[in-house]
Amino acid sequence: MVKNMQDLSVRIVRHSQSLDSTRRYLTDSPTPEGLAQTLKSIDDGDLAAAIELCEEMEGKDAHLQGVANTRRQALTCLPWEILPDPAADDQDEAGIVADYIRRQLARIKTWPATLEHLATAIGPGLAVTELVWAYGRLVKTVDVPGNRLTAHNTKNTGVYVLTDEEQTQGIEAVGPKWVVHTPHARSGYALRVTLLRATAWLWVLKHTCRADWAAFMEVFGQPVRIARYPAEMPADEVTMLENTLRDMGSDLWAIFPEGVELEFKEASRGNQPYEAAIDWLERKQSILWLGQTLTTEPGQVGSLALGRVHDNVRASLTLGDIAKEATVIREQVFEPMCRFRWPGARVPVPIFQRQAVEARDLAAEQLDLEKFRFMAERGLPVDSEVIYERMGIPPPKQPANVV
């Protein structure tokens, strides 16, 4: 508990002109050995490497960026609301507290961006935001760039933020000054098992396949212009022939004396390994991030039942992300706001809730229509309330009585 709230509003700790501009580019020459060393450095407390590695991989891989954005936007695109604590004994008091939190957050222009920033923890497993207080009230949120994060320099525990004054150890990111979101946390170490680690190995394999495929196409994918000349052709005419072929374009060309044969050995066209390998790796990326592949790699065939299963799998991941986000916001944002507003009192802490939108079951709606049509053709009455409920349409308002 901070004794002097004025200490929290003296300055914004996160800003640093020197540290914020530092980049390491960890994926410029990716190799399995280099990736293993990077992951070990994360275990040794280099938390910034986890976020930098994830950002760079997404920036260089269109498919990975797409599935990552799909996973995060499935959370951040949902509308949210602040609800009174349903377990509170005094619901009137719970409503007053929730209304206070709503008013305060409405004044903080940076709050929507902070929700987007916290969602970036899905992947690297860590996102940190600074809370700026003034006289016991939350007045601003400042998102911390990943390259400013580290762990304790000897114990490799906790989360610390490097500053201009503390460029070696940094300031420990603890409440109520900091929000630390670790959605994949497990006992022992927050970043031990995250989406990042599995993604990184797939990404390195995919990078290798792309490089080999590019080299293959450079040799076997370009047309070759070949000219043959008799052995007795004068040297100046041979030179003129070379210049002519060179000026015809930028593709491969060659000249040979008569009798010389040029042959390219190519792998079987029916079994090219590179495209198949990349497709396999991208399917694994989709399964890792979205729990399914139907929305990204539908293939040649599909089924309505399979589509529903895949939608349910992805929805379950989103519900898990919603629950983790709600927990960190309630415990690390709403709870200190309540403690500073009502010091010494135990007030019911409100709940942050995303309004999950259920997907419409079009097949079920079509079946309902067929049932209603069948009953209407046979003159069987149907309660209008049942029809409105099954079709998801609000009943018409009753006209006001005319006096």
SEMIKE-959062 format. One record per residue (C-alpha): x, y, z; residue number from 1; residue in one letter. Coordinates in Angstrom, 2 decimals, padded with zeros to 5 digits. Layout:
% SEMIKE-959062
u,v,w,i,aa
X,Y,Z,NUM,A
...
//
This chain:
% SEMIKE-959062
u,v,w,i,aa
000.00,000.00,000.00,1,M
001.39,003.37,-000.97,2,V
001.35,005.78,001.96,3,K
001.64,008.98,-000.01,4,N
-000.47,009.04,-003.13,5,M
001.30,012.21,-004.25,6,Q
004.38,010.07,-004.90,7,D
002.48,008.25,-007.62,8,L
001.72,011.40,-009.60,9,S
005.12,013.10,-009.55,10,V
006.11,011.74,-012.96,11,R
005.35,009.03,-015.47,12,I
008.04,006.45,-014.91,13,V
007.68,004.70,-018.22,14,R
008.99,007.44,-020.52,15,H
012.63,007.25,-021.61,16,S
014.00,008.82,-024.77,17,Q
017.08,006.59,-024.74,18,S
015.62,003.23,-023.71,19,L
012.43,003.43,-025.79,20,D
014.41,003.73,-029.03,21,S
016.54,000.61,-028.44,22,T
015.93,-002.37,-030.72,23,R
017.89,-005.62,-031.01,24,R
016.35,-007.32,-034.10,25,Y
016.46,-010.87,-032.78,26,L
015.19,-012.52,-035.98,27,T
017.53,-011.08,-038.60,28,D
019.41,-014.39,-039.01,29,S
017.18,-017.01,-037.39,30,P
018.63,-020.45,-036.67,31,T
017.53,-023.22,-034.30,32,P
020.64,-022.59,-032.21,33,E
020.01,-018.86,-032.04,34,G
016.35,-019.38,-031.12,35,L
017.29,-021.81,-028.35,36,A
019.70,-019.24,-026.95,37,Q
017.04,-016.51,-027.07,38,T
014.52,-018.71,-025.21,39,L
017.14,-019.51,-022.59,40,K
017.84,-015.80,-022.12,41,S
014.10,-015.29,-021.49,42,I
014.29,-017.94,-018.79,43,D
017.27,-016.06,-017.36,44,D
015.20,-012.91,-016.93,45,G
015.37,-011.15,-020.31,46,D
011.61,-010.55,-020.48,47,L
012.03,-007.95,-023.22,48,A
013.30,-010.66,-025.56,49,A
009.95,-012.46,-025.38,50,A
007.99,-009.43,-026.52,51,I
010.54,-008.29,-029.11,52,E
010.74,-011.80,-030.58,53,L
006.95,-012.05,-030.87,54,C
006.64,-008.59,-032.46,55,E
009.33,-009.32,-035.05,56,E
007.90,-012.72,-036.03,57,M
004.43,-011.25,-036.52,58,E
005.88,-008.39,-038.56,59,G
007.65,-010.80,-040.93,60,K
004.96,-013.46,-041.30,61,D
001.63,-012.49,-042.87,62,A
-000.14,-015.67,-041.77,63,H
001.09,-015.44,-038.20,64,L
000.10,-011.78,-038.01,65,Q
-003.34,-012.67,-039.30,66,G
-004.07,-015.43,-036.79,67,V
-002.61,-013.36,-033.93,68,A
-004.83,-010.40,-034.81,69,N
-007.84,-012.70,-035.13,70,T
-007.23,-014.11,-031.66,71,R
-006.72,-010.71,-030.01,72,R
-009.49,-008.89,-031.88,73,Q
-011.94,-011.61,-030.92,74,A
-011.43,-010.18,-027.43,75,L
-010.90,-006.45,-027.97,76,T
-013.76,-006.00,-030.46,77,C
-016.32,-007.09,-027.87,78,L
-018.17,-004.31,-026.05,79,P
-017.59,-004.16,-022.31,80,W
-019.39,-002.91,-019.24,81,E
-018.80,-002.46,-015.52,82,I
-021.22,-004.36,-013.32,83,L
-021.78,-004.23,-009.55,84,P
-020.38,-007.13,-007.57,85,D
-023.17,-009.76,-007.71,86,P
-021.93,-011.34,-004.47,87,A
-022.24,-008.11,-002.47,88,A
-024.61,-008.16,000.51,89,D
-025.60,-004.55,-000.11,90,D
-026.47,-004.20,-003.80,91,Q
-027.16,-000.48,-003.42,92,D
-023.61,000.05,-002.22,93,E
-022.28,-002.19,-005.00,94,A
-024.14,-000.03,-007.53,95,G
-022.62,003.17,-006.10,96,I
-019.10,001.72,-006.35,97,V
-019.65,000.52,-009.92,98,A
-020.99,003.92,-010.93,99,D
-017.87,005.58,-009.47,100,Y
-015.58,003.31,-011.51,101,I
-017.58,004.03,-014.67,102,R
-017.27,007.79,-014.21,103,R
-013.55,007.63,-013.55,104,Q
-012.75,005.43,-016.54,105,L
-014.90,007.63,-018.80,106,A
-012.51,010.52,-018.04,107,R
-009.39,008.51,-018.94,108,I
-008.83,008.88,-022.69,109,K
-006.02,006.32,-022.70,110,T
-008.16,003.50,-021.28,111,W
-009.34,002.03,-024.65,112,P
-005.75,001.92,-025.89,113,A
-004.70,000.21,-022.67,114,T
-007.24,-002.56,-023.23,115,L
-005.70,-003.10,-026.68,116,E
-002.23,-003.14,-025.12,117,H
-003.15,-005.69,-022.47,118,L
-004.46,-007.97,-025.22,119,A
-000.97,-008.07,-026.76,120,T
000.02,-010.30,-023.84,121,A
-001.71,-013.09,-025.80,122,I
001.38,-014.49,-027.49,123,G
004.49,-013.39,-025.58,124,P
002.65,-013.90,-022.29,125,G
003.30,-010.48,-020.77,126,L
002.04,-006.89,-021.02,127,A
002.58,-004.07,-018.52,128,V
000.74,-000.77,-018.08,129,T
001.57,002.07,-015.72,130,E
-001.21,003.63,-013.65,131,L
-000.84,007.36,-013.02,132,V
-002.59,008.57,-009.86,133,W
-003.32,012.03,-008.52,134,A
-004.75,012.57,-005.04,135,Y
-006.16,009.07,-004.82,136,G
-007.74,009.03,-008.28,137,R
-006.64,007.24,-011.42,138,L
-006.03,009.94,-014.03,139,V
-004.11,008.20,-016.81,140,K
-002.76,004.89,-018.06,141,T
000.58,004.62,-019.88,142,V
001.43,001.42,-021.75,143,D
004.99,000.13,-021.27,144,V
006.90,-000.99,-024.39,145,P
008.19,-004.53,-024.16,146,G
011.86,-003.65,-024.56,147,N
011.76,-001.95,-021.13,148,R
010.91,-005.12,-019.20,149,L
013.25,-007.39,-017.30,150,T
013.31,-009.66,-014.26,151,A
015.37,-009.44,-011.08,152,H
019.03,-009.46,-012.08,153,N
020.01,-012.27,-009.69,154,T
016.85,-014.19,-008.80,155,K
015.22,-013.99,-012.27,156,N
011.84,-013.38,-010.64,157,T
009.23,-010.65,-010.83,158,G
008.75,-008.00,-013.50,159,V
010.82,-004.81,-013.50,160,Y
010.64,-001.70,-015.70,161,V
013.91,-000.09,-016.78,162,L
014.08,003.68,-016.41,163,T
016.63,006.40,-017.06,164,D
017.53,006.38,-013.35,165,E
017.39,002.57,-013.01,166,E
018.88,001.20,-016.23,167,Q
020.34,-001.94,-014.64,168,T
017.71,-003.36,-012.32,169,Q
014.72,-001.14,-012.99,170,G
011.66,-000.53,-010.84,171,I
009.61,-003.51,-009.71,172,E
006.21,-003.55,-011.42,173,A
003.85,-004.02,-008.49,174,V
000.47,-002.54,-007.65,175,G
-000.98,-000.04,-007.38,176,P
001.49,001.59,-009.76,177,K
001.59,-001.12,-012.40,178,W
-000.74,-003.58,-014.11,179,V
001.02,-006.82,-015.07,180,V
-000.97,-009.12,-017.36,181,H
000.37,-012.69,-017.72,182,T
-002.47,-014.66,-019.35,183,P
-000.44,-017.85,-019.84,184,H
001.11,-017.87,-016.36,185,A
001.85,-021.22,-014.74,186,R
003.27,-022.01,-011.37,187,S
006.97,-021.33,-011.11,188,G
007.53,-018.87,-013.95,189,Y
005.11,-016.65,-015.86,190,A
006.71,-017.14,-019.29,191,L
007.59,-020.83,-019.05,192,R
004.86,-022.09,-021.42,193,V
003.38,-019.49,-023.77,194,T
002.15,-019.27,-027.34,195,L
005.47,-017.61,-028.16,196,L
007.65,-020.66,-027.61,197,R
005.72,-023.05,-029.85,198,A
005.20,-020.28,-032.41,199,T
008.92,-019.50,-032.52,200,A
009.92,-023.05,-033.47,201,W
007.27,-023.19,-036.19,202,L
008.40,-019.77,-037.43,203,W
012.08,-020.80,-037.73,204,V
011.14,-023.93,-039.68,205,L
008.88,-021.88,-041.93,206,K
011.63,-019.29,-042.49,207,H
014.01,-022.08,-043.56,208,T
011.44,-023.53,-045.96,209,C
010.82,-020.12,-047.51,210,R
014.54,-019.52,-047.99,211,A
015.05,-022.95,-049.60,212,D
011.99,-022.44,-051.79,213,W
013.28,-019.07,-052.97,214,A
016.67,-020.59,-053.84,215,A
014.92,-023.42,-055.68,216,F
012.79,-021.02,-057.74,217,M
015.83,-018.90,-058.57,218,E
017.43,-021.89,-060.30,219,V
014.46,-023.81,-061.67,220,F
011.78,-021.14,-061.91,221,G
013.47,-018.78,-064.35,222,Q
013.50,-019.31,-068.13,223,P
016.93,-019.81,-069.66,224,V
017.79,-018.49,-073.13,225,R
020.36,-020.70,-074.81,226,I
022.17,-019.91,-078.07,227,A
024.48,-022.32,-079.87,228,R
027.21,-021.20,-082.26,229,Y
029.60,-023.10,-084.48,230,P
033.14,-023.55,-083.26,231,A
034.55,-021.53,-086.20,232,E
032.51,-018.38,-085.35,233,M
034.82,-015.34,-084.91,234,P
035.35,-014.04,-081.39,235,A
033.82,-010.62,-082.15,236,D
030.63,-012.29,-083.35,237,E
030.52,-014.43,-080.19,238,V
030.82,-011.24,-078.13,239,T
028.02,-009.63,-080.13,240,M
025.85,-012.72,-079.49,241,L
026.53,-012.47,-075.75,242,E
025.54,-008.80,-075.69,243,N
022.38,-009.53,-077.65,244,T
021.27,-012.20,-075.18,245,L
022.15,-009.98,-072.24,246,R
020.12,-007.07,-073.65,247,D
017.05,-009.22,-074.23,248,M
016.12,-009.18,-070.53,249,G
017.21,-009.93,-067.00,250,S
016.49,-013.68,-067.05,251,D
019.12,-016.35,-067.24,252,L
021.01,-016.77,-070.48,253,W
023.91,-018.79,-071.77,254,A
025.84,-019.50,-074.99,255,I
027.59,-022.77,-075.81,256,F
029.56,-024.15,-078.73,257,P
027.74,-026.74,-080.77,258,E
027.87,-030.14,-079.15,259,G
027.66,-028.84,-075.55,260,V
024.47,-029.80,-073.70,261,E
023.10,-028.04,-070.60,262,L
020.86,-030.00,-068.21,263,E
019.04,-028.95,-065.01,264,F
018.22,-031.70,-062.52,265,K
014.88,-030.93,-060.87,266,E
012.98,-032.72,-058.11,267,A
009.80,-034.51,-059.13,268,S
007.10,-031.99,-059.92,269,R
004.52,-034.14,-058.22,270,G
006.33,-034.02,-054.88,271,N
007.57,-030.49,-054.24,272,Q
008.31,-030.36,-050.49,273,P
008.42,-026.62,-049.80,274,Y
004.83,-025.55,-050.40,275,E
003.47,-028.61,-048.57,276,A
005.78,-027.98,-045.63,277,A
004.79,-024.32,-045.37,278,I
001.08,-025.23,-045.57,279,D
001.57,-027.75,-042.76,280,W
003.40,-025.22,-040.59,281,L
000.69,-022.60,-041.16,282,E
-001.98,-025.09,-040.16,283,R
-000.09,-025.71,-036.93,284,K
000.11,-021.96,-036.33,285,Q
-003.66,-021.69,-036.79,286,S
-004.31,-024.56,-034.39,287,I
-001.94,-023.06,-031.84,288,L
-003.52,-019.59,-031.90,289,W
-007.14,-020.30,-032.85,290,L
-007.60,-023.92,-031.83,291,G
-008.81,-024.78,-035.35,292,Q
-008.01,-024.33,-039.04,293,T
-011.37,-024.07,-040.80,294,L
-011.50,-020.26,-040.74,295,T
-007.99,-019.91,-042.15,296,T
-007.33,-023.08,-044.25,297,E
-010.75,-024.48,-045.27,298,P
-009.26,-026.78,-047.87,299,G
-011.25,-028.43,-050.61,300,Q
-014.08,-029.84,-048.52,301,V
-015.87,-028.93,-045.33,302,G
-019.09,-029.52,-043.49,303,S
-021.56,-027.50,-041.48,304,L
-021.06,-029.76,-038.45,305,A
-017.29,-029.38,-038.65,306,L
-017.67,-025.62,-038.95,307,G
-019.76,-025.55,-035.77,308,R
-017.15,-027.59,-033.92,309,V
-014.39,-025.20,-035.02,310,H
-016.48,-022.17,-034.03,311,D
-017.04,-023.69,-030.60,312,N
-013.32,-024.32,-030.15,313,V
-012.42,-020.75,-031.07,314,R
-015.23,-019.40,-028.87,315,A
-013.87,-021.34,-025.90,316,S
-010.47,-019.69,-026.35,317,L
-012.11,-016.27,-026.48,318,T
-014.07,-016.99,-023.32,319,L
-010.84,-017.96,-021.60,320,G
-009.20,-014.71,-022.73,321,D
-012.24,-012.77,-021.47,322,I
-012.03,-014.39,-018.04,323,A
-008.29,-013.69,-017.67,324,K
-008.66,-010.07,-018.78,325,E
-011.56,-009.51,-016.38,326,A
-009.56,-010.93,-013.47,327,T
-006.49,-008.75,-014.00,328,V
-008.56,-005.57,-014.47,329,I
-010.67,-006.21,-011.39,330,R
-007.72,-007.10,-009.14,331,E
-005.10,-004.66,-010.40,332,Q
-007.18,-001.64,-011.50,333,V
-010.60,-001.61,-009.88,334,F
-009.51,-002.84,-006.46,335,E
-006.87,-000.10,-005.85,336,P
-009.32,002.51,-007.20,337,M
-011.81,001.38,-004.54,338,C
-009.19,001.28,-001.78,339,R
-008.05,004.84,-002.45,340,F
-011.60,006.16,-002.76,341,R
-012.84,004.42,000.42,342,W
-009.69,003.90,002.55,343,P
-010.12,001.48,005.40,344,G
-013.52,000.25,004.20,345,A
-014.35,-003.06,002.57,346,R
-016.42,-002.12,-000.44,347,V
-017.63,-004.54,-003.15,348,P
-015.26,-004.34,-006.12,349,V
-017.12,-004.12,-009.47,350,P
-016.70,-006.60,-012.30,351,I
-015.29,-005.89,-015.76,352,F
-017.36,-007.88,-018.25,353,Q
-017.13,-008.30,-022.01,354,R
-020.44,-008.74,-023.80,355,Q
-019.78,-011.93,-025.71,356,A
-021.86,-012.14,-028.87,357,V
-023.20,-015.60,-029.66,358,E
-023.02,-016.69,-033.28,359,A
-026.39,-017.16,-034.94,360,R
-027.31,-020.74,-035.76,361,D
-028.68,-020.16,-039.25,362,L
-029.51,-023.83,-039.76,363,A
-031.62,-023.91,-036.58,364,A
-033.40,-020.70,-037.60,365,E
-034.20,-022.19,-041.00,366,Q
-035.57,-025.31,-039.31,367,L
-037.81,-023.16,-037.10,368,D
-039.15,-021.39,-040.18,369,L
-039.99,-024.72,-041.79,370,E
-041.80,-025.82,-038.64,371,K
-043.84,-022.61,-038.44,372,F
-044.71,-022.86,-042.13,373,R
-045.80,-026.48,-041.73,374,F
-048.10,-025.62,-038.79,375,M
-049.55,-022.60,-040.58,376,A
-050.41,-024.68,-043.67,377,E
-052.39,-027.06,-041.48,378,R
-054.10,-024.36,-039.47,379,G
-052.36,-025.30,-036.22,380,L
-052.14,-022.32,-033.83,381,P
-048.76,-021.19,-032.48,382,V
-048.30,-018.88,-029.54,383,D
-046.95,-015.57,-030.85,384,S
-044.59,-015.27,-027.89,385,E
-042.96,-018.56,-028.90,386,V
-042.43,-017.28,-032.45,387,I
-040.86,-014.01,-031.29,388,Y
-038.60,-015.84,-028.85,389,E
-037.40,-018.49,-031.31,390,R
-036.70,-015.94,-034.03,391,M
-034.96,-013.52,-031.67,392,G
-037.31,-010.67,-032.55,393,I
-038.70,-008.40,-029.81,394,P
-042.50,-008.35,-029.65,395,P
-044.24,-005.11,-030.71,396,P
-044.96,-002.56,-028.06,397,K
-048.53,-002.32,-026.88,398,Q
-050.23,000.94,-027.96,399,P
-050.98,003.37,-025.16,400,A
-054.62,003.53,-024.01,401,N
-056.41,006.53,-025.46,402,V
-058.51,008.38,-022.86,403,V
//
